Amino acid sequence: MGKTSKTLSRCAALAVVLGLAGGCAHITQEEWDEYKSTTNTALSEARAAKSAADAAASAARSAQAAADAAQRTADEALACCRDNSDKIERMFEKTMKK
């Protein structure tokens, strides 16, 4: 009985393995077409997302360049303001000495 049980277990395991392998290997044309369609849709969406990300990155670079230019202008205006304040202070000191 023990030997028969082992043989039966081995046969059952082999049948399960062969059944799974055969079941996984069989794909209908309809399933294959659906798989291809889904894959193509995912690829198109990925490409669109990449394009949008590239556009956003380009816009961000443009915005950063504009912000940098604005910062330089503000820094120049501040330097000019400080120079003018210094000139006014010197003129006031000269006037106070007289």
DRENTOR-775064 format. One record per residue (C-alpha): residue number from 1; x, y, z. Coordinates in pm, 1 decimal, always signed. Each point is the difference from the previous one (the first is absolute). Layout:
N
<atom NUM, <X, Y, Z>>
...
end
This chain:
98
<atom 1, <+0.0, +0.0, +0.0>>
<atom 2, <+286.8, +237.0, +73.2>>
<atom 3, <+159.7, -44.0, -341.3>>
<atom 4, <-332.1, +49.3, -175.8>>
<atom 5, <-65.8, +314.2, +201.6>>
<atom 6, <+337.4, +148.2, -99.1>>
<atom 7, <-56.5, -85.0, -365.5>>
<atom 8, <-347.1, +150.2, +10.9>>
<atom 9, <+135.1, +317.1, +165.8>>
<atom 10, <+273.0, +31.3, -262.9>>
<atom 11, <-248.3, -46.8, -281.7>>
<atom 12, <-232.4, +258.7, +150.6>>
<atom 13, <+285.8, +248.5, +40.1>>
<atom 14, <+109.5, -62.1, -357.6>>
<atom 15, <-357.3, +48.3, -122.9>>
<atom 16, <-27.1, +330.9, +188.0>>
<atom 17, <+330.9, +125.5, -140.9>>
<atom 18, <-91.3, -104.0, -354.5>>
<atom 19, <-346.5, +149.6, +37.9>>
<atom 20, <+139.1, +331.6, +117.9>>
<atom 21, <+264.8, +7.9, -270.9>>
<atom 22, <-251.4, -83.7, -267.9>>
<atom 23, <-254.8, +245.5, +132.9>>
<atom 24, <+250.5, +284.0, +13.0>>
<atom 25, <+134.6, -73.7, -346.3>>
<atom 26, <-339.8, +19.1, -167.1>>
<atom 27, <-96.0, +358.1, -85.4>>
<atom 28, <-275.7, +75.1, -247.0>>
<atom 29, <+42.0, +254.5, -277.5>>
<atom 30, <-261.5, +215.5, +171.5>>
<atom 31, <+197.0, -3.3, +326.2>>
<atom 32, <+320.0, +79.9, -189.5>>
<atom 33, <-167.5, +291.8, -182.7>>
<atom 34, <-134.2, +133.4, +330.1>>
<atom 35, <+346.1, -28.5, +153.6>>
<atom 36, <+156.4, +185.6, -294.0>>
<atom 37, <-270.0, +267.8, +15.6>>
<atom 38, <+51.9, +51.1, +371.7>>
<atom 39, <+376.0, +13.3, -46.9>>
<atom 40, <-27.4, +252.8, -283.2>>
<atom 41, <-236.9, +215.0, +205.6>>
<atom 42, <+239.4, -6.7, +294.5>>
<atom 43, <+290.2, +88.9, -228.8>>
<atom 44, <-193.5, +292.3, -150.0>>
<atom 45, <-93.2, +127.6, +344.5>>
<atom 46, <+360.4, -31.0, +116.8>>
<atom 47, <+121.6, +195.8, -301.6>>
<atom 48, <-262.1, +269.1, +59.2>>
<atom 49, <+101.0, +22.4, +365.7>>
<atom 50, <+366.6, +33.0, -97.7>>
<atom 51, <-86.7, +272.0, -248.8>>
<atom 52, <-198.6, +186.6, +264.4>>
<atom 53, <+283.2, -39.2, +251.1>>
<atom 54, <+250.6, +131.1, -255.4>>
<atom 55, <-223.3, +300.7, -69.4>>
<atom 56, <-38.1, +65.2, +372.4>>
<atom 57, <+376.0, -22.4, +48.9>>
<atom 58, <+53.8, +244.7, -285.6>>
<atom 59, <-254.4, +239.2, +149.5>>
<atom 60, <+168.3, -33.8, +338.3>>
<atom 61, <+337.4, +84.6, -154.9>>
<atom 62, <-153.2, +305.1, -168.3>>
<atom 63, <-161.0, +107.9, +324.7>>
<atom 64, <+330.6, -45.9, +182.8>>
<atom 65, <+180.5, +210.5, -261.8>>
<atom 66, <-261.3, +274.8, +37.7>>
<atom 67, <+27.9, -16.8, +378.9>>
<atom 68, <+379.3, +22.8, -22.1>>
<atom 69, <-25.5, +304.9, -227.6>>
<atom 70, <-247.7, +162.8, +237.2>>
<atom 71, <+232.6, -70.3, +294.3>>
<atom 72, <+293.9, +159.8, -183.5>>
<atom 73, <-211.6, +308.1, -76.9>>
<atom 74, <-111.4, +21.6, +362.5>>
<atom 75, <+360.5, -35.1, +121.5>>
<atom 76, <+113.1, +275.2, -238.9>>
<atom 77, <-284.8, +226.2, +115.4>>
<atom 78, <+92.1, -62.9, +363.5>>
<atom 79, <+366.2, +80.4, -68.4>>
<atom 80, <-101.1, +319.8, -175.6>>
<atom 81, <-227.0, +91.4, +291.0>>
<atom 82, <+282.6, -54.3, +249.1>>
<atom 83, <+235.2, +211.9, -213.2>>
<atom 84, <-258.7, +278.1, -10.0>>
<atom 85, <-52.6, -24.2, +374.7>>
<atom 86, <+376.0, +26.8, +54.6>>
<atom 87, <+18.9, +306.5, -227.1>>
<atom 88, <-288.2, +166.6, +181.3>>
<atom 89, <+159.2, -79.9, +336.8>>
<atom 90, <+332.6, +152.0, -111.6>>
<atom 91, <-178.6, +310.7, -131.5>>
<atom 92, <-185.9, +33.5, +328.2>>
<atom 93, <+324.5, -34.6, +197.0>>
<atom 94, <+165.8, +269.5, -216.2>>
<atom 95, <-295.8, +228.1, +57.0>>
<atom 96, <+14.2, -59.0, +378.0>>
<atom 97, <+373.5, +87.8, +9.9>>
<atom 98, <-56.6, +343.3, -151.2>>
end
